[in-house]
Amino acid sequence: MIQSRFGQRLVGALMLVVCGGFTAWTWYTALQEGYYSRKAAALFPALLVFGLGLLVFPIDVERLKAEHGVERIESPEQVPPAWWGVFFAALAAGLGNWYALSQL
C-alpha cells in the first residue's frame, strides 16, 4: 500500500484518467463498431470509481496503525466507512455500465 496521501492521490488521478479513457473507448466500440468486451464494460468503470475514491478519500496509514496496529488493511473491520461507500459505488458503476451496454 502507498504510505503517503499524495502518492495515493497521484495513483487515483492516474486511474481516473486511464480508466475513464478505456470506458470511453468501450462505449465508442459499442456504438460505432457494434461490439464491446463484457469484462472491460464492468471493470473499467469500477476502477474509475476506485480511482476517484483514492483521489478524494486517501487512506490514513498513521490512523490505521494507531487504531488497529497494522500498516495495511487486513480485515473488513479495518476498512474506513467512506471506502465501503466507494466499494458499493464501484460495484454499481461496473454492473450499471455493463447493463447499459448490453441494452444497445
Secondary structure, DSSP 8 states (H G I E B T S, - for coil): ---SHHHHHHHHHHHHHHHHHHHHHHHHIIIIIS---HHHHHHHHHHHHHHHHHHHS---HHHHHHHHS-SS--SGGGS-HHHHHHHHHHHHHHHHHHHHHHT-
